[in-house]
């Protein structure tokens, strides 16, 4: 497994994972827009040319908003998500980020546990944030 920056060339594989994992997936154009920005960083975990996981962060001064975190369904619970999040935290820190925020579906207990294990704490609820199905978001923050 290798960690690297996500590129535009990865979008075919990323879009496959998006459609499989998320009820309301990001669009290819949405990813493209973020990939070319200077204030974002997207990471991919790859094995033998296959994208296993990815995530991103939008950075403003010393804070960052964690964007989509995804691990291929048949590779979940192998520690890939933890490796990805720990790498994101370290690399964002190298860019001067000291605080990260994210939101996660209230029902996604696996992701919530992952985020808690990597230093995030619950600090709020955003009512009806998600659609398809409608669901609250748990707000989480980590300071490093």
C-alpha positions in Angstrom: 0.0 0.0 0.0 1.2 3.5 -0.8 -0.1 6.9 0.1 0.1 9.7 -2.4 -1.7 12.8 -3.5 -4.8 12.1 -5.5 -4.6 13.3 -9.2 -7.2 14.0 -11.9 -6.1 10.7 -13.5 -7.6 9.0 -10.4 -11.1 10.3 -11.0 -12.5 7.2 -12.8 -11.7 5.0 -9.9 -12.7 7.6 -7.3 -16.1 8.0 -9.0 -16.7 4.3 -8.9 -16.0 4.3 -5.1 -18.2 7.4 -4.6 -21.2 5.8 -6.3 -20.7 2.6 -4.3 -20.2 4.2 -0.9 -22.3 7.3 -0.8 -26.1 7.8 -1.3 -25.4 11.3 -2.7 -21.9 11.0 -4.3 -19.8 14.0 -5.3 -19.6 14.7 -9.0 -16.5 14.3 -11.1 -16.6 18.1 -11.7 -16.7 18.7 -7.9 -13.6 16.6 -7.4 -11.8 18.3 -10.3 -12.6 21.7 -8.9 -11.1 20.8 -5.5 -8.1 19.0 -7.0 -6.9 22.1 -8.8 -7.2 24.4 -5.8 -4.2 25.5 -3.8 -6.0 25.4 -0.5 -6.9 21.7 -0.7 -5.1 18.4 -0.3 -6.5 15.1 -1.4 -4.8 11.8 -0.6 -5.2 8.4 -2.0 -4.1 5.0 -0.8 -3.2 2.7 -3.7 -2.2 -0.9 -4.0 -1.1 -2.4 -7.4 -2.7 0.6 -9.3 -6.0 0.3 -7.5 -7.4 3.1 -5.3 -8.4 1.6 -2.0 -9.2 4.8 -0.1 -9.1 8.6 -0.4 -9.9 11.7 1.6 -9.3 15.4 1.4 -9.0 18.6 3.4 -9.9 22.2 2.7 -7.4 24.4 4.6 -8.0 28.0 5.7 -5.2 29.5 7.8 -4.6 27.1 10.7 -7.9 25.2 10.3 -9.1 22.5 8.0 -12.4 20.9 7.0 -12.0 17.2 6.3 -13.8 16.3 3.0 -14.9 12.9 1.8 -13.3 10.0 3.5 -13.8 6.7 1.7 -12.4 3.2 2.0 -13.3 0.6 -0.6 -16.1 -1.6 0.9 -14.3 -4.9 0.7 -11.2 -3.4 2.3 -12.8 -1.8 5.3 -11.8 -2.8 8.8 -8.1 -3.4 7.7 -6.7 -0.3 9.2 -6.6 1.6 5.9 -9.0 4.3 7.1 -6.9 4.9 10.2 -3.7 5.0 8.1 -5.3 7.5 5.8 -6.6 9.8 8.6 -3.4 9.7 10.5 -1.5 10.6 7.3 -4.0 13.4 6.6 -3.6 14.8 10.1 0.2 14.7 9.8 0.4 16.3 6.3 -2.2 19.0 7.2 -0.1 19.7 10.3 3.0 20.2 8.1 0.9 22.8 6.2 0.3 24.7 9.5 -3.2 23.3 10.3 -3.7 22.9 14.0 -7.5 22.2 14.1 -9.6 19.9 11.9 -13.4 19.8 11.6 -15.6 17.2 10.0 -19.2 16.1 9.9 -20.4 12.5 9.7 -23.7 10.7 9.4 -25.1 10.0 12.9 -25.7 6.4 11.9 -22.1 5.9 10.7 -20.8 4.5 13.9 -17.8 2.8 12.3 -16.6 6.2 10.9 -17.3 7.9 14.2 -15.1 5.4 16.1 -12.4 5.8 13.5 -12.4 9.6 14.0 -12.4 9.3 17.8 -9.4 6.9 17.6 -7.6 9.5 15.5 -8.2 12.4 18.0 -11.5 13.8 17.0 -14.2 14.6 19.6 -17.9 15.1 19.1 -18.9 18.8 19.5 -22.3 19.2 18.0 -25.1 18.1 15.8 -26.3 19.6 12.5 -29.9 18.7 12.1 -31.0 17.2 8.8 -27.7 17.8 7.2 -27.8 14.8 4.9 -30.3 13.7 2.4 -31.2 10.3 0.8 -32.0 9.5 3.6 -32.4 12.6 5.7 -30.2 12.4 8.7 -28.4 14.5 11.3 -24.6 15.1 11.1 -22.4 14.6 14.1 -19.9 17.5 14.2 -16.4 16.6 15.3 -13.2 18.5 15.9 -9.6 17.6 16.6 -6.8 20.0 17.8 -3.2 19.1 17.2 
